[in-house]
Every structure is written in structure tokens, then in C-alpha cells.
């Protein structure tokens, strides 16, 4: 656990990064499931993929910030 702090910053920054990645994965899975199973709501499904991509871009764009 000490290596995480040395490399990735504080514990709250690590949790925030994990949250963004988890959110992106959940949205991508919801999009894939909706695209394959619920073809009726096609427009709303594509909004999910857009939200997932935006959250990944924000995650990587923020990078490592100083404490």
C-alpha cells in the first residue's frame, strides 16, 4: 500500500482515479448490454458511450495534480 502513495499520490487521489475508471467501465458495459439487448432505446444508449468516453478523457486529462 505504501508504494501506491509514493507513485500515485494521496489515498483520495487514488480513490478518485479508481472511481473514474469504474464509472467508465460501468457505462461501457451498460452501453454494450443496451446495444445488444435493448435495441429500442438506441439514441439513449449512444449517450452512455459518450459519457463513458468523456469520463475517461477527463480522467487522463487531469493527470497527476499537486496536493
Buried (B, 14 or more C-beta within 10 A) or exposed (E): EEEEEEEEBEEEBBEBBEEBEEBBEEBBEBBEEBBEEEEEEEEEBEEBBEBBBEBBEEBEEEEEEEE
